[in-house]
């Protein structure tokens, strides 16, 4: 196994390569590790560098997700959303987190499918839950929600109890369907 690097060492290598295109953020908390923040215009080059650069070689995309910063003042992001990439190197046993600010009125980032095939599903899930599009992903169908679902449930402006869509699903108990509609006892005699 190669030499494991700390997030600070990885960020230093990124800074040497990308200079002003990269900013560094240290989230609050004792166990927090540095996070690199890149623009969506620099995202593809940064991810490619992280994957292919000797000594870094992030060969495993752990997850692609997003954060909705609505009503949360985060000076390092300055947009409503951020796409979040969790990376791991099985060669060197190090981990790294990369964020990309995503504007609400133009919610897209380039896809990472060309670098890691596993991005296909994670990007679909992120699109399904947050509405962020991944340009270049060959299959952006909804993954968890029905195709005609009217919103994105993990956005902070989505109602906590939904918009009534759960009322359309049949309700079941172990003994079978509930008679009389949602929330009423009965059925399964």
Backbone as CSV, one residue per row, in Angstrom:
resi,resn,N_x,N_y,N_z,CA_x,CA_y,CA_z,C_x,C_y,C_z
1,UNK,0.851,-1.187,0.000,0.000,0.000,0.000,0.888,1.239,0.000
2,UNK,0.482,2.233,-0.773,1.239,3.476,-0.880,1.115,4.330,0.369
3,UNK,1.692,5.503,0.296,1.690,6.437,1.413,0.345,7.144,1.508
4,UNK,-0.247,7.095,2.682,-1.523,7.765,2.924,-1.280,9.243,3.211
5,UNK,-2.034,10.101,2.555,-1.913,11.542,2.742,-3.073,12.068,3.571
6,UNK,-2.830,13.148,4.296,-3.894,13.817,5.041,-4.665,14.716,4.081
7,UNK,-5.876,15.124,4.442,-6.605,16.079,3.587,-5.824,17.382,3.357
8,UNK,-5.058,17.803,4.350,-4.256,19.020,4.202,-3.186,18.837,3.128
9,UNK,-2.534,17.659,3.108,-1.512,17.382,2.102,-2.126,17.290,0.696
10,UNK,-3.307,16.705,0.615,-4.001,16.598,-0.671,-4.390,17.985,-1.168
11,UNK,-4.900,18.808,-0.267,-5.282,20.180,-0.619,-4.067,20.969,-1.088
12,UNK,-2.936,20.751,-0.450,-1.706,21.434,-0.854,-1.320,21.052,-2.289
13,UNK,-1.441,19.781,-2.634,-1.144,19.329,-4.002,-2.126,19.943,-4.994
14,UNK,-3.387,20.010,-4.615,-4.385,20.633,-5.482,-4.086,22.119,-5.677
15,UNK,-3.702,22.794,-4.609,-3.390,24.228,-4.685,-2.224,24.488,-5.624
16,UNK,-1.222,23.625,-5.595,-0.080,23.779,-6.503,-0.516,23.604,-7.957
17,UNK,-1.443,22.692,-8.191,-1.890,22.401,-9.549,-2.879,23.445,-10.082
18,UNK,-3.821,23.869,-9.207,-4.934,24.699,-9.684,-4.926,26.127,-9.165
19,UNK,-4.074,26.442,-8.225,-3.924,27.813,-7.741,-5.223,28.446,-7.276
20,UNK,-5.560,29.588,-7.892,-6.721,30.374,-7.476,-8.060,29.720,-7.803
21,UNK,-8.051,28.675,-8.606,-9.301,27.989,-8.958,-9.845,27.163,-7.783
22,UNK,-9.053,27.056,-6.729,-9.391,26.204,-5.599,-9.417,27.026,-4.323
23,UNK,-10.398,26.769,-3.474,-10.375,27.348,-2.133,-10.492,26.205,-1.131
24,UNK,-10.101,26.480,0.088,-10.090,25.461,1.132,-11.010,25.901,2.246
25,UNK,-11.728,24.953,2.785,-12.661,25.235,3.872,-12.447,24.208,4.967
26,UNK,-12.415,24.660,6.194,-12.336,23.758,7.342,-13.654,23.851,8.087
27,UNK,-14.510,22.828,7.929,-15.805,22.856,8.618,-15.620,22.870,10.138
28,UNK,-16.612,23.372,10.869,-16.504,23.381,12.330,-16.521,21.961,12.887
29,UNK,-15.915,21.791,14.038,-15.904,20.486,14.704,-14.491,19.983,14.896
30,UNK,-14.295,19.238,15.960,-12.967,18.752,16.296,-12.422,17.766,15.278
31,UNK,-13.273,16.916,14.745,-12.795,15.875,13.834,-12.967,16.258,12.363
32,UNK,-13.259,17.509,12.100,-13.488,17.952,10.721,-12.181,17.959,9.941
33,UNK,-12.264,17.568,8.680,-11.113,17.590,7.787,-11.339,18.666,6.728
34,UNK,-10.246,19.144,6.171,-10.333,20.162,5.131,-11.147,19.659,3.947
35,UNK,-11.866,20.592,3.347,-12.657,20.325,2.159,-12.186,21.297,1.081
36,UNK,-11.953,20.793,-0.117,-11.593,21.668,-1.227,-12.861,22.091,-1.943
37,UNK,-12.893,23.342,-2.373,-14.043,23.880,-3.096,-13.548,24.386,-4.443
38,UNK,-14.181,23.865,-5.508,-13.817,24.276,-6.872,-15.066,24.695,-7.617
39,UNK,-14.884,25.565,-8.586,-16.017,25.987,-9.412,-16.426,24.833,-10.318
40,UNK,-17.642,24.885,-10.817,-18.067,23.802,-11.713,-17.282,23.825,-13.016
41,UNK,-16.740,24.981,-13.387,-15.911,25.059,-14.590,-14.594,24.298,-14.414
42,UNK,-14.110,24.198,-13.196,-12.849,23.488,-12.906,-13.076,22.074,-12.402
43,UNK,-14.317,21.688,-12.223,-14.613,20.402,-11.585,-14.039,19.207,-12.347
44,UNK,-14.274,19.141,-13.653,-13.802,17.979,-14.421,-12.287,17.829,-14.334
45,UNK,-11.558,18.919,-14.498,-10.096,18.851,-14.423,-9.629,18.447,-13.032
46,UNK,-10.286,18.971,-12.010,-9.900,18.655,-10.638,-10.148,17.182,-10.325
47,UNK,-11.326,16.676,-10.689,-11.624,15.257,-10.439,-10.662,14.358,-11.217
48,UNK,-10.368,14.705,-12.449,-9.440,13.916,-13.259,-8.048,13.900,-12.630
49,UNK,-7.600,15.046,-12.140,-6.309,15.135,-11.458,-6.294,14.258,-10.210
50,UNK,-7.344,14.339,-9.419,-7.412,13.526,-8.199,-7.388,12.029,-8.512
51,UNK,-8.009,11.652,-9.618,-8.042,10.242,-9.980,-6.705,9.755,-10.539
52,UNK,-6.035,10.545,-11.342,-4.890,10.044,-12.107,-3.516,10.451,-11.577
53,UNK,-3.437,11.466,-10.754,-2.138,11.965,-10.293,-1.454,10.951,-9.382
54,UNK,-0.177,10.660,-9.692,0.611,9.727,-8.883,0.661,10.219,-7.439
55,UNK,0.439,9.316,-6.530,0.436,9.644,-5.106,-0.940,9.996,-4.572
56,UNK,-1.852,10.382,-5.469,-3.236,10.644,-5.066,-4.092,9.444,-5.443
57,UNK,-4.248,9.200,-6.743,-4.908,8.016,-7.303,-6.199,7.615,-6.594
58,UNK,-7.153,8.546,-6.584,-8.475,8.259,-6.007,-9.228,7.381,-7.005
59,UNK,-9.161,6.093,-6.764,-9.736,5.118,-7.692,-11.153,4.695,-7.318
60,UNK,-11.678,5.242,-6.230,-13.012,4.854,-5.783,-13.824,6.095,-5.433
61,UNK,-14.922,6.281,-6.141,-15.866,7.354,-5.825,-16.851,6.791,-4.804
62,UNK,-16.724,7.224,-3.579,-17.568,6.708,-2.503,-19.001,7.188,-2.674
63,UNK,-19.161,8.487,-2.960,-20.508,9.030,-3.089,-20.471,10.374,-3.798
64,UNK,-21.576,10.667,-4.443,-21.862,12.007,-4.954,-23.188,12.376,-4.318
65,UNK,-23.234,13.495,-3.663,-24.468,13.947,-3.046,-24.516,15.468,-3.162
66,UNK,-25.368,16.095,-2.389,-25.480,17.558,-2.429,-25.849,18.079,-1.046
67,UNK,-25.688,19.369,-0.889,-26.107,20.081,0.315,-26.945,21.263,-0.151
68,UNK,-28.061,21.492,0.524,-28.900,22.654,0.257,-28.615,23.678,1.357
69,UNK,-28.041,24.807,0.986,-27.660,25.840,1.950,-28.732,26.909,2.132
70,UNK,-29.976,26.628,1.750,-31.055,27.580,1.943,-31.149,27.946,3.429
71,UNK,-31.204,29.223,3.730,-31.299,29.748,5.106,-30.061,29.414,5.943
72,UNK,-28.943,29.150,5.288,-27.712,28.832,6.004,-26.594,29.645,5.378
73,UNK,-26.022,30.526,6.159,-24.979,31.399,5.637,-23.654,30.648,5.632
74,UNK,-23.235,30.230,4.460,-21.968,29.515,4.292,-21.085,30.322,3.356
75,UNK,-20.181,31.135,3.904,-19.372,32.029,3.069,-18.496,31.294,2.049
76,UNK,-18.131,30.061,2.313,-17.253,29.352,1.387,-17.991,28.847,0.155
77,UNK,-19.313,28.805,0.176,-20.081,28.284,-0.959,-20.751,29.417,-1.738
78,UNK,-21.505,30.274,-1.111,-22.173,31.433,-1.709,-23.147,31.090,-2.837
79,UNK,-23.666,29.895,-2.844,-24.751,29.487,-3.739,-25.728,28.671,-2.907
80,UNK,-26.886,28.413,-3.461,-27.879,27.639,-2.717,-27.433,26.195,-2.501
81,UNK,-26.846,25.575,-3.526,-26.474,24.165,-3.438,-24.974,23.983,-3.589
82,UNK,-24.523,22.816,-3.140,-23.160,22.362,-3.422,-23.236,20.881,-3.752
83,UNK,-22.604,20.494,-4.853,-22.424,19.074,-5.150,-21.216,18.612,-4.345
84,UNK,-21.327,17.443,-3.724,-20.284,16.945,-2.824,-19.772,15.606,-3.341
85,UNK,-18.462,15.500,-3.470,-17.809,14.276,-3.948,-16.962,13.706,-2.820
86,UNK,-17.263,12.475,-2.426,-16.483,11.762,-1.411,-15.599,10.764,-2.145
87,UNK,-14.291,10.924,-2.034,-13.343,10.099,-2.769,-12.483,9.272,-1.822
88,UNK,-12.039,8.116,-2.325,-11.172,7.229,-1.539,-10.140,6.595,-2.458
89,UNK,-8.917,6.460,-1.978,-7.869,5.761,-2.711,-7.627,4.416,-2.038
90,UNK,-7.943,3.336,-2.747,-7.667,2.001,-2.204,-6.169,1.704,-2.275
91,UNK,-5.454,2.436,-3.099,-4.010,2.246,-3.252,-3.260,2.856,-2.063
92,UNK,-3.702,4.056,-1.647,-2.980,4.798,-0.609,-3.747,4.910,0.713
93,UNK,-4.982,4.454,0.723,-5.799,4.502,1.945,-5.984,5.930,2.465
94,UNK,-6.314,6.850,1.562,-6.673,8.190,2.015,-8.010,8.593,1.413
95,UNK,-8.655,9.540,2.097,-9.992,10.015,1.721,-9.936,11.514,1.491
96,UNK,-10.919,11.985,0.692,-10.961,13.420,0.434,-12.367,13.828,0.038
97,UNK,-12.731,15.057,0.394,-14.038,15.615,0.046,-13.841,16.862,-0.799
98,UNK,-14.609,16.922,-1.886,-14.565,18.046,-2.798,-15.980,18.581,-2.966
99,UNK,-16.134,19.902,-2.908,-17.445,20.525,-3.100,-17.399,21.481,-4.284
100,UNK,-18.543,21.579,-4.954,-18.699,22.504,-6.062,-19.978,23.304,-5.873
101,UNK,-19.891,24.626,-5.748,-21.102,25.439,-5.635,-21.972,25.311,-6.884
102,UNK,-23.293,25.242,-6.660,-24.253,25.085,-7.759,-25.349,26.127,-7.591
103,UNK,-25.489,27.052,-8.539,-26.535,28.074,-8.408,-27.930,27.485,-8.580
104,UNK,-28.867,28.022,-7.828,-30.248,27.524,-7.855,-30.898,27.701,-9.226
105,UNK,-30.642,28.816,-9.883,-31.317,29.099,-11.154,-30.663,28.420,-12.363
106,UNK,-29.555,27.749,-12.157,-28.864,27.021,-13.227,-28.182,25.802,-12.602
107,UNK,-28.999,24.900,-12.057,-28.513,23.804,-11.205,-27.986,22.628,-12.024
108,UNK,-26.712,22.714,-12.393,-26.066,21.610,-13.099,-24.575,21.612,-12.785
109,UNK,-23.975,20.440,-12.913,-22.526,20.258,-12.864,-22.160,19.191,-13.888
110,UNK,-20.899,19.137,-14.314,-20.510,18.073,-15.239,-20.531,16.715,-14.538
111,UNK,-20.854,15.691,-15.283,-20.912,14.337,-14.737,-19.506,13.773,-14.516
112,UNK,-19.386,12.897,-13.535,-18.128,12.190,-13.257,-18.167,10.757,-13.782
113,UNK,-19.179,10.413,-14.577,-19.347,9.047,-15.075,-18.150,8.592,-15.908
114,UNK,-17.545,9.497,-16.666,-16.384,9.124,-17.483,-15.206,8.675,-16.624
115,UNK,-15.110,9.191,-15.393,-14.002,8.835,-14.497,-14.336,7.630,-13.620
116,UNK,-15.534,7.617,-13.082,-15.979,6.533,-12.199,-17.371,6.108,-12.632
117,UNK,-17.517,4.882,-13.075,-18.816,4.377,-13.507,-19.868,4.428,-12.422
118,UNK,-19.433,4.330,-11.161,-20.390,4.343,-10.046,-21.089,5.691,-9.906
119,UNK,-20.562,6.724,-10.550,-21.204,8.045,-10.481,-22.593,8.018,-11.112
120,UNK,-22.831,7.077,-12.011,-24.127,6.987,-12.692,-25.280,6.976,-11.688
121,UNK,-25.220,6.082,-10.727,-26.314,5.939,-9.759,-26.330,7.070,-8.747
122,UNK,-25.164,7.453,-8.250,-25.116,8.519,-7.237,-25.604,9.853,-7.814
123,UNK,-25.249,10.125,-9.066,-25.716,11.358,-9.700,-27.218,11.312,-9.937
124,UNK,-27.729,10.154,-10.302,-29.187,10.026,-10.479,-29.908,10.292,-9.156
125,UNK,-29.385,9.724,-8.075,-30.015,9.926,-6.770,-29.961,11.405,-6.364
126,UNK,-28.824,12.045,-6.576,-28.688,13.461,-6.233,-29.633,14.312,-7.063
127,UNK,-29.745,13.988,-8.350,-30.700,14.709,-9.196,-32.128,14.495,-8.687
128,UNK,-32.458,13.281,-8.349,-33.804,12.929,-7.900,-34.182,13.643,-6.601
129,UNK,-33.228,13.791,-5.701,-33.518,14.380,-4.394,-33.345,15.901,-4.353
130,UNK,-32.439,16.457,-5.164,-32.127,17.890,-5.112,-32.431,18.651,-6.396
131,UNK,-32.573,17.950,-7.515,-32.852,18.619,-8.780,-31.616,19.138,-9.501
132,UNK,-30.440,18.742,-9.069,-29.207,19.144,-9.746,-28.985,18.198,-10.924
133,UNK,-28.780,18.763,-12.104,-28.529,17.948,-13.304,-27.030,17.696,-13.455
134,UNK,-26.696,16.541,-13.979,-25.303,16.167,-14.222,-25.117,16.012,-15.724
135,UNK,-24.562,17.052,-16.354,-24.391,17.049,-17.812,-23.377,15.989,-18.205
136,UNK,-23.805,15.125,-19.118,-22.947,14.036,-19.573,-23.335,12.697,-18.977
137,UNK,-24.191,12.691,-17.970,-24.683,11.423,-17.417,-25.689,10.861,-18.414
138,UNK,-25.476,9.634,-18.902,-26.336,9.091,-19.957,-27.723,8.639,-19.498
139,UNK,-27.973,8.640,-18.182,-29.255,8.139,-17.689,-29.715,8.971,-16.495
140,UNK,-30.390,10.063,-16.764,-30.834,10.942,-15.682,-32.290,10.699,-15.277
141,UNK,-32.798,9.488,-15.539,-34.145,9.177,-15.054,-34.166,9.243,-13.538
142,UNK,-35.347,9.493,-12.982,-35.475,9.491,-11.529,-35.172,8.098,-11.023
143,UNK,-34.557,8.022,-9.861,-34.122,6.748,-9.308,-35.028,6.283,-8.172
144,UNK,-35.403,7.172,-7.289,-36.174,6.805,-6.105,-37.633,7.250,-6.172
145,UNK,-37.886,8.316,-6.862,-39.231,8.873,-6.941,-39.849,8.526,-8.292
146,UNK,-41.188,8.519,-8.377,-41.829,8.290,-9.677,-41.422,9.382,-10.680
147,UNK,-41.372,9.030,-11.950,-40.959,9.979,-12.993,-41.756,11.286,-12.962
148,UNK,-43.050,11.194,-12.625,-43.894,12.392,-12.640,-43.969,13.093,-11.280
149,UNK,-43.085,12.733,-10.354,-43.089,13.362,-9.028,-42.805,14.856,-9.176
150,UNK,-43.571,15.718,-8.509,-43.518,17.157,-8.783,-42.392,17.944,-8.109
151,UNK,-41.544,17.319,-7.310,-40.538,18.118,-6.612,-39.292,17.330,-6.293
152,UNK,-38.483,17.904,-5.399,-37.221,17.306,-4.995,-37.195,17.271,-3.472
153,UNK,-37.447,16.107,-2.876,-37.737,15.995,-1.442,-36.637,16.409,-0.467
154,UNK,-35.375,16.458,-0.868,-34.336,16.856,0.085,-33.989,18.337,0.013
155,UNK,-34.691,19.075,-0.831,-34.526,20.524,-0.806,-35.154,21.064,0.468
156,UNK,-34.521,22.055,1.056,-35.014,22.573,2.336,-36.327,23.316,2.225
157,UNK,-36.727,23.709,1.022,-38.021,24.367,0.874,-39.135,23.367,0.575
158,UNK,-38.818,22.085,0.543,-39.841,21.066,0.339,-40.547,20.831,1.674
159,UNK,-41.875,20.801,1.712,-42.592,20.665,2.992,-42.215,19.382,3.734
160,UNK,-42.040,19.487,5.043,-41.642,18.330,5.852,-42.613,17.162,5.728
161,UNK,-43.872,17.450,5.590,-44.867,16.379,5.482,-45.275,16.115,4.032
162,UNK,-44.501,16.662,3.097,-44.805,16.455,1.684,-45.909,17.386,1.215
163,UNK,-46.353,17.162,0.001,-47.403,17.986,-0.600,-48.665,17.158,-0.838
164,UNK,-48.861,16.129,-0.038,-50.043,15.297,-0.174,-49.839,14.068,-1.026
165,UNK,-48.640,13.911,-1.590,-48.419,12.777,-2.484,-48.500,11.429,-1.762
166,UNK,-48.239,11.401,-0.456,-48.314,10.131,0.272,-49.752,9.644,0.423
167,UNK,-50.701,10.539,0.312,-52.098,10.144,0.442,-52.555,9.264,-0.715
168,UNK,-51.842,9.313,-1.828,-52.228,8.531,-3.001,-51.735,7.083,-2.925
169,UNK,-50.809,6.787,-1.983,-50.299,5.430,-1.868,-51.206,4.606,-0.966
170,UNK,-51.472,3.325,-1.310,-52.296,2.493,-0.441,-51.577,2.224,0.885
171,UNK,-52.341,2.152,1.945,-51.794,1.894,3.271,-51.953,0.414,3.609
172,UNK,-50.911,-0.209,4.154,-50.942,-1.630,4.471,-50.551,-1.890,5.911
173,UNK,-51.148,-2.930,6.480,-50.743,-3.499,7.754,-50.199,-4.890,7.450
174,UNK,-49.644,-5.571,8.434,-49.166,-6.931,8.226,-50.276,-7.844,7.728
175,UNK,-51.501,-7.539,8.114,-52.620,-8.402,7.755,-53.253,-8.034,6.409
176,UNK,-52.770,-6.995,5.752,-53.316,-6.614,4.457,-53.661,-5.145,4.396
177,UNK,-54.370,-4.730,3.331,-54.722,-3.314,3.165,-55.619,-2.831,4.300
178,UNK,-55.478,-1.568,4.626,-56.313,-0.945,5.649,-57.611,-0.506,4.998
179,UNK,-58.722,-0.901,5.576,-59.995,-0.445,5.022,-60.324,0.926,5.588
180,UNK,-60.955,1.735,4.804,-61.366,3.045,5.285,-60.348,4.128,5.058
181,UNK,-59.220,3.859,4.389,-58.263,4.919,4.064,-57.095,4.969,5.007
182,UNK,-56.264,5.940,4.813,-55.017,6.084,5.570,-55.272,6.371,7.029
183,UNK,-54.507,5.687,7.886,-54.537,5.984,9.317,-55.693,5.359,10.087
184,UNK,-56.551,4.590,9.478,-57.674,3.993,10.196,-57.415,2.523,10.429
185,UNK,-57.815,2.038,11.574,-57.659,0.617,11.907,-58.674,-0.219,11.160
186,UNK,-58.345,-1.457,10.958,-59.315,-2.370,10.353,-58.694,-3.209,9.279
187,UNK,-59.522,-3.946,8.577,-59.059,-4.786,7.480,-58.447,-6.077,7.985
188,UNK,-58.123,-6.972,7.088,-57.435,-8.202,7.405,-58.152,-9.127,8.354
189,UNK,-59.435,-9.324,8.200,-60.194,-10.153,9.152,-59.967,-11.609,8.965
